[in-house]
Amino acid sequence: MNVYLAKFMIYYEIHRMHREGHSKSRISEFLLLDRRTVSKYLAMSESEYEEFLTKQTNRGKKLLPYEDFV
C-alpha cells in the first residue's frame, strides 16, 4: 500500500472516531499515535493535511551534500 494513502486513511480514521464521540486520548490509544498528533490532525482541514504531507515528502536533508563522502 502506498504510504501517502495509508497516512490519509489514518487521518480519516481520526476524524471518523472523533465524529463518533471518542476522546482524543482514546483515539491516540487505539491508533497508537501521540495525543498531540491527534489534536494536530483534528485541527487540520483535508487540504491543509494534503499540503502538510506534500511538504513532508519534499523536505531537504541536511547531510545530503556529504553522502558521497561518507
Protein Blocks (a to p, Z undefined) as FASTA:
>chain_A
ZZklmmmmmmmmmmmmmmnopafklmmmmnopafklmmmmmmpcfklmmmmmmmmmmpcc
fklmmmmmZZ
